[in-house]
Every structure is written in structure tokens, then in C-alpha cells.
Amino acid sequence: MVERYSSASTTILVVDNHSTDGSRAFLKSHPNVRSILLPINVGHGLALDIGFLCARTDYAIALDVDAFPLADTWIDSLLEPLSRGYTIAGARLNREYVHPCCLAIRLERFVRKAHTFDAIYQDGFGEVGEPMSHSDGGPLWFLEVTSQRGPGDVGTVFGDLVYHNFYSTRFRTIAEPTLDHVVARTDPEKAWKEAMDRWVTTK
């Protein structure tokens, strides 16, 4: 989907966080995609840091593994605010920070401000990428939620430009049948199939 809705000049870099599900074989079959194959799972935040620090472009856009663009205007819509003085642009869910499921920033600023996606808990905030928004010091630009499949945040669409499934990987390390007292294991699976049927296989 990233290739489908991006220009041929777009550099696609995938950080494989020591996957064991066949993703590495898939990546090897796509030589136009630059891959970083990590020898261990270093966690979400550090993997994003590695990807950004290995990028060689003026701008970088983060997409979670369960997020994908929905329109060919998605990159321009994220980068245009950065040309107008906004410092970080992307998805907003519940609080005043840009969620890394879809986040754009100038790489020069990411390095100069010593930003990190690490979930550093300070003053009540600490989601991955949240400290970056709070410490950046510049104005943030948001893609707001335009639809949600539910329950909770499952199947969220931002600005009619980017889909993020949420929860799809969070059940791997816990034994509980639900998360946040509302999301069952089957909910993100059903939402992902619905998203594939609606936005991928039919287009």
C-alpha cells in the first residue's frame, strides 16, 4: 500500500524487529525496499529510532506495521505543514501528541533535538513518541480521527488518509483475553480482514 500510494522516488525503509513470521523472506523478494534486519527485538521505540537514524532523506515518515496509506495524497498532506513551520505532523488519537503510527518530521530536526521514540514516562505522559511531541518546542500539526471501527481504537482512520489497526500486536506478550477491558483478541483480527477487504483487495 505504501508503494501503491507513493511516488516512484519515495524511499521505503522497513525495520524488521527480529520477526519470525516470514516477513524477512518477503522483504528479500522486494529489492526496491530497503530493509534493516535486527538480530534481536529491540522494542518499538528503539526500532523506530534506528529507522530514522538510518534514513538519508530530508524528511522521514513513520508508519506502524499495522498502518497503511489510503490515498495518493498522504505524503503531501503530511509534509506540507512542515513547510509552513509545523515541526511534527501526523496522527492524533486521544491526547496532544503525534502518534508514531503516522508521524512526519524533518530528519535534521529529529537529530538536532536529540529526539527519540522511546516511551520515557514523564509528568503523566509516556506513549511511544509522546515525549517527542512534548519536548519538541514547536507547533504540532494533526491528522484527526475520521472513523473508527471499534471497539475502542480498533480500525482507526486518520484524515481519510491513513489506516491504523491498533491492538494487533499487543496480545502477543499477555495472557489476558481482553485489553483495556473491552478489546478481545478477535477484534483486531476481524478489523484487519475488513480493512484488507475494503481498502486493499478491492482497489
Buried (B, 14 or more C-beta within 10 A) or exposed (E): BBEEBBEEEEEEBBBBBEBEEEBBEBBEEEEEBBBBBBEEEBBBBBBBBBBBEEBEEEBBBBBBBBBBBBBEBBBEBBBBBBEEEBBBBBBBBEEEBBBBBBBBBBBEBBEEBEBBBBBBEEEEBBBBBBBBBBEBEBEBBBBEBEEBBEBBBBBBBBBBBBBBBBBBBEBEEEEEEEBEEEBBBEBBBEBBEBBEEBBEEEE
